[in-house]
């Protein structure tokens, strides 16, 4: 993986990463078929925390989506996050996952309305880890979630800029409880309801305003 200490922007990994430049997919290594890099951010307690930023990998994600899909969505799942998922709105700087998302935005230089999400999970060795992904043709919640599932991780907490969607075909609000059966705390900063006209554009505008200040 490409290492980035102290929230810095030193790129490494594949040839083409430019020292001192902003890292992106060009500065990431392929680790177990995943384009990713390791970065750090400063937690609310002042500690330096590490997280993995994964980049879009359409070939791999296309295969995983055949395994982790909602094509057989059942009536009981419609609009239902189940008893294990607690979803609530929080402030933008309310937790460490939100700070990891902000660092990932700065690292990629992404000031668009694309959604970023951070996942806190326990890996198969019992170690707590954080993974961040962004939406880019595939929703960020699924991009990170599928990878964690493939690694045998146990999800504990999610921070996503926009509220998990109820968009047909994606249904992120239902996808999370379907594939992660344990208790999961899901927080977001911008409400998003596909049934409310203008909800998506309002949320995207809020994301852009915040990204522009980073």
C-alpha positions in Angstrom: 0.0 0.0 0.0 1.0 3.6 -0.4 1.7 5.1 3.0 0.7 8.6 3.9 1.5 9.9 7.3 0.0 12.8 9.1 -2.6 13.5 6.4 0.3 14.3 4.0 0.1 14.0 0.2 3.2 12.0 -0.6 2.1 9.5 -3.2 3.8 6.1 -3.7 2.9 2.7 -5.1 2.6 2.4 -8.8 4.9 4.3 -11.1 3.4 7.6 -11.9 2.7 8.6 -8.3 4.1 12.1 -7.9 5.9 12.9 -4.6 4.2 16.0 -3.1 1.2 15.7 -5.4 -2.3 14.7 -4.5 -2.7 10.9 -4.3 -5.3 9.1 -6.3 -5.6 5.8 -8.1 -2.3 6.5 -9.8 -0.6 6.6 -6.4 -2.2 3.4 -5.2 -1.0 -0.2 -5.2 -3.1 -3.2 -6.1 -3.4 -5.2 -2.8 -5.4 -8.4 -3.1 -6.9 -7.1 -6.3 -8.0 -3.8 -4.5 -6.7 -0.4 -5.5 -6.1 1.2 -2.2 -3.7 3.4 -0.2 -3.2 3.9 3.5 -3.6 7.4 5.0 -3.8 9.0 8.4 -6.1 11.7 10.0 -6.3 13.4 13.4 -9.1 12.0 15.5 -11.3 14.2 17.7 -9.1 13.1 20.7 -6.0 14.4 18.9 -4.6 11.0 18.1 -3.3 10.1 14.6 -5.5 7.3 13.2 -4.9 5.2 10.1 -7.5 4.3 7.4 -7.6 2.6 4.1 -8.8 4.6 1.1 -10.1 2.4 -1.7 -10.4 3.6 -5.3 -12.9 2.5 -7.9 -12.0 -0.9 -9.5 -14.9 -1.6 -11.8 -13.8 -5.1 -12.9 -13.5 -6.4 -9.3 -16.7 -4.6 -8.1 -18.6 -6.0 -11.1 -17.8 -9.5 -9.9 -18.6 -8.8 -6.3 -21.9 -7.1 -7.2 -23.1 -10.5 -8.6 -22.6 -11.9 -5.1 -23.8 -9.1 -3.0 -26.9 -7.8 -4.8 -30.6 -6.8 -4.1 -32.1 -8.5 -7.2 -34.1 -10.8 -5.0 -35.3 -8.0 -2.8 -38.2 -9.2 -0.7 -41.4 -7.3 0.3 -40.4 -7.4 4.0 -37.1 -5.5 3.1 -38.8 -2.6 1.4 -38.0 0.5 3.4 -36.9 -1.6 6.4 -33.5 -1.3 7.9 -34.3 -4.0 10.5 -33.7 -4.1 14.2 -29.9 -4.1 14.0 -29.3 -0.9 12.2 -29.5 2.4 14.0 -29.6 5.3 11.6 -29.4 9.0 12.8 -28.4 12.4 11.6 -25.2 14.0 13.1 -23.1 17.1 12.8 -20.4 17.1 10.1 -17.5 16.9 12.6 -19.3 14.6 15.0 -17.1 11.5 14.9 -13.8 10.2 13.7 -15.3 8.5 10.6 -16.4 11.9 9.4 -12.9 13.2 9.8 -11.5 10.3 7.8 -14.0 11.2 5.0 -12.8 14.8 5.1 -9.1 13.7 4.7 -10.1 11.4 1.8 -11.8 14.3 0.1 -8.7 16.4 0.5 -6.5 13.6 -0.7 -8.4 13.0 -3.9 -9.2 16.7 -4.5 -12.8 15.8 -4.9 -15.1 18.8 -4.4 -18.1 17.3 -6.2 -21.4 16.1 -4.8 -20.2 12.5 -4.9 -20.9 10.8 -1.6 -18.0 9.5 0.6 -18.5 6.9 3.3 -16.3 5.5 6.1 -16.7 2.1 7.6 -15.3 1.0 11.0 -15.0 -2.8 11.1 -13.2 -5.6 12.9 -11.0 -7.7 10.5 -10.7 -11.5 10.7 -7.7 -11.1 13.0 -9.7 -9.1 15.5 -8.1 -5.7 14.6 -10.2 -2.6 14.3 -9.9 -0.9 10.9 -11.4 2.0 9.0 -12.1 2.0 5.3 -13.2 4.9 3.1 -14.8 4.8 -0.3 -16.5 7.3 -2.7 -19.4 7.0 -5.1 -18.4 6.8 -8.7 -20.8 4.8 -10.8 -21.3 2.6 -7.7 -22.5 3.8 -4.3 -19.9 4.3 -1.7 -21.7 2.2 0.9 -21.6 -0.8 -1.4 -18.1 -0.2 -2.6 -16.6 -0.4 0.9 -19.2 -2.9 2.2 -18.5 -5.5 -0.4 -14.8 -5.3 0.2 -15.3 -5.8 3.9 -17.5 -8.7 3.3 -14.9 -10.4 1.1 -12.3 -9.9 3.8 -14.6 -11.6 6.4 -14.9 -8.3 8.4 -17.5 -7.5 11.0 -19.0 -4.1 10.5 -19.5 -1.9 13.6 -20.2 1.7 12.4 -20.8 3.7 9.2 -20.6 7.4 8.5 -21.9 8.4 5.1 -22.2 12.1 4.0 -25.7 11.5 2.5 -28.3 9.4 4.2 -28.2 5.8 2.9 -30.4 5.8 -0.2 -33.7 4.2 -1.1 -32.9 4.4 -4.9 -34.3 1.5 -6.8 -31.6 -1.0 -7.7 -29.2 0.3 -5.1 -31.4 0.4 -1.9 -28.3 1.0 0.3 -30.5 1.5 3.4 -31.7 -2.1 3.0 -28.4 -3.5 1.6 -26.5 -2.9 4.8 -28.8 -4.9 7.1 -29.1 -7.7 4.6 -25.4 -8.4 4.5 -24.3 -7.3 7.9 -26.4 -9.1 10.5 -24.8 -7.6 13.7 -25.6 -4.3 15.4 -24.5 -1.4 13.2 -24.6 2.3 14.0 -25.1 4.4 10.8 -24.7 8.1 10.9 -25.1 10.8 8.1 -25.1 14.6 7.8 -27.4 15.3 4.9 -30.9 13.8 4.6 -31.7 12.0 1.3 -35.1 10.6 0.5 -35.8 9.5 -3.0 -39.5 10.0 -2.5 -39.1 13.7 -1.7 -38.6 15.9 -4.8 -35.4 17.8 -4.7 -34.0 15.8 -1.8 -31.0 14.5 -3.8 -30.0 17.9 -5.3 -30.3 19.6 -1.8 -28.1 16.9 -0.3 -25.6 17.2 -3.1 -25.4 20.9 -2.8 -24.7 20.6 0.9 -21.9 18.1 0.2 -20.4 20.5 -2.4 -20.5 23.4 0.0 -18.7 21.5 2.7 -16.1 20.0 0.2 -15.4 23.5 -1.1 -14.3 24.6 2.4 -11.8 21.8 2.9 
